[in-house]
Amino acid sequence: MANWTTVYTSKNRIRTELVKNELILQGINAVILDKIDGSYPVLGTVAINVPENQSETAKKYIEALNLDEEP
């Protein structure tokens, strides 16, 4: 995924999918990269990647969603 950058990470797959869908509705190309270990689901994260030229817009939109992410 050259020229793509990570704009959001979480351990919560559902929340990540919802954020990705919101970005797509805003016209931002977004894909999910799931790095959660299938054998040990508590290990790893799920990330949203977008093209570098859309990363600033995506970050601003995600910030505006005001997500209360757990530590």
Rosetta silent file (secondary structure, phi, psi, omega in degrees, C-alpha in Angstrom):
SEQUENCE: MANWTTVYTSKNRIRTELVKNELILQGINAVILDKIDGSYPVLGTVAINVPENQSETAKKYIEALNLDEEP
SCORE:     score description
SCORE:     0.000 S_00000001
   1 L     0.000   64.474  178.791    0.000    0.000    0.000 S_00000001
   2 L   -66.296  143.488  179.677    2.485    2.578   -1.183 S_00000001
   3 L    66.478   23.365  173.214    1.448    6.210   -0.681 S_00000001
   4 E  -116.475  151.559 -178.811   -1.172    5.252    1.909 S_00000001
   5 E  -136.939  152.461  179.680   -1.027    6.279    5.552 S_00000001
   6 E   -82.746  129.123  179.897   -2.708    5.184    8.779 S_00000001
   7 E  -116.110  -10.989 -178.120   -5.202    7.706   10.156 S_00000001
   8 E  -157.790  136.553  174.063   -6.961    5.658   12.850 S_00000001
   9 E  -134.841  149.747  179.936   -6.182    2.595   14.972 S_00000001
  10 E  -161.435  162.197  172.029   -8.267    0.720   17.515 S_00000001
  11 L   -92.015   -7.794 -175.703   -8.670   -2.700   19.092 S_00000001
  12 L   -97.669  107.120 -178.204  -12.396   -2.512   18.354 S_00000001
  13 H   -62.662  -41.165 -176.540  -13.187   -3.943   14.897 S_00000001
  14 H   -65.867  -45.974  178.976  -16.780   -2.714   14.857 S_00000001
  15 H   -60.945  -41.351  179.909  -15.885    0.873   15.757 S_00000001
  16 H   -63.672  -40.999  178.016  -13.159    0.855   13.117 S_00000001
  17 H   -63.167  -40.979  178.395  -15.586   -0.398   10.483 S_00000001
  18 H   -64.780  -41.304  177.736  -18.058    2.360   11.384 S_00000001
  19 H   -64.038  -42.842  178.252  -15.341    5.039   11.127 S_00000001
  20 H   -59.334  -44.076 -179.985  -14.250    3.632    7.744 S_00000001
  21 H   -62.747  -39.104  177.145  -17.835    3.761    6.477 S_00000001
  22 H   -63.567  -40.923  178.310  -18.162    7.401    7.593 S_00000001
  23 H   -63.457  -41.805  179.370  -14.953    8.289    5.740 S_00000001
  24 H   -63.544  -39.830  176.955  -16.232    6.590    2.587 S_00000001
  25 H   -61.876  -26.878  178.314  -19.498    8.537    2.853 S_00000001
  26 L   -87.017    3.940  177.451  -17.370   11.704    2.880 S_00000001
  27 L    85.636   16.621  179.646  -15.685   10.649   -0.377 S_00000001
  28 L   -99.963  128.547  176.891  -12.434    9.488    1.229 S_00000001
  29 L   -71.933  117.737 -177.647  -10.926    6.217    0.005 S_00000001
  30 L  -134.647  140.165  176.714  -10.454    4.159    3.164 S_00000001
  31 E  -133.328  154.088  178.912   -9.444    0.544    3.768 S_00000001
  32 E  -101.648  135.705  174.248   -9.071   -1.509    6.934 S_00000001
  33 E  -115.940  106.680 -174.858   -5.857   -3.309    7.810 S_00000001
  34 E   -91.972  113.045  179.651   -6.652   -5.922   10.466 S_00000001
  35 L  -110.973   20.947  178.036   -3.591   -6.852   12.545 S_00000001
  36 L   -81.196  129.823 -178.536   -5.476   -8.692   15.296 S_00000001
  37 L   -69.874  126.592 -179.161   -4.047  -12.162   15.888 S_00000001
  38 L   -65.332  -32.018  179.998   -6.641  -14.848   15.192 S_00000001
  39 L   -80.697  -31.565 -179.140   -5.238  -17.142   17.888 S_00000001
  40 L  -129.639   82.011 -173.006   -4.896  -14.382   20.490 S_00000001
  41 L   -61.031  -14.591  178.404   -7.607  -11.767   19.796 S_00000001
  42 L   -80.661   -8.790  179.954   -6.393   -9.494   22.604 S_00000001
  43 L  -100.367  134.707  174.833   -3.176   -8.888   20.653 S_00000001
  44 L   102.985  175.928 -179.300   -2.988   -6.415   17.787 S_00000001
  45 L  -138.917  168.737  174.191   -5.004   -3.563   16.373 S_00000001
  46 E  -115.371  131.596 -176.351   -7.216   -2.667   13.457 S_00000001
  47 E  -122.086  152.059  172.742   -6.127    0.340   11.384 S_00000001
  48 E  -108.420  126.041  177.058   -7.726    2.546    8.751 S_00000001
  49 E  -112.602  143.083  177.904   -5.457    3.570    5.896 S_00000001
  50 E  -135.116  160.346  174.797   -6.168    6.303    3.355 S_00000001
  51 E   -59.791  144.387 -177.296   -4.207    7.763    0.436 S_00000001
  52 H   -53.971  -37.217 -177.395   -1.631   10.318    1.632 S_00000001
  53 H   -71.421  -10.252  177.307   -3.333   13.126   -0.298 S_00000001
  54 H  -111.817    2.877 -172.669   -6.560   12.525    1.699 S_00000001
  55 H   -66.429  -41.469 -179.134   -4.964   11.933    5.109 S_00000001
  56 H   -64.689  -42.380  177.742   -5.362   15.455    6.516 S_00000001
  57 H   -63.012  -42.807 -179.697   -9.035   15.580    5.549 S_00000001
  58 H   -64.150  -43.698 -179.954   -9.596   12.127    7.051 S_00000001
  59 H   -62.592  -41.484  178.827   -7.858   13.048   10.326 S_00000001
  60 H   -64.385  -40.939 -179.626   -9.934   16.208   10.670 S_00000001
  61 H   -67.543  -41.701  179.269  -13.148   14.289   10.041 S_00000001
  62 H   -63.208  -41.638  178.030  -12.214   11.549   12.531 S_00000001
  63 H   -61.782  -37.804 -179.701  -11.385   14.218   15.123 S_00000001
  64 H   -69.535  -22.510  177.861  -14.790   15.825   14.504 S_00000001
  65 L   -68.901  -18.630  175.430  -16.483   12.476   15.250 S_00000001
  66 L    54.403   55.843  179.836  -15.323   12.981   18.856 S_00000001
  67 L   -77.428  134.831  176.477  -14.766    9.294   19.586 S_00000001
  68 L   -97.380   80.794 -177.669  -14.212    8.386   23.210 S_00000001
  69 L   -74.060  138.110  176.722  -11.644    5.648   22.662 S_00000001
  70 L   -77.405  149.623  179.051  -10.762    3.459   25.609 S_00000001
  71 L   -67.143    0.000    0.000   -7.057    3.252   26.552 S_00000001
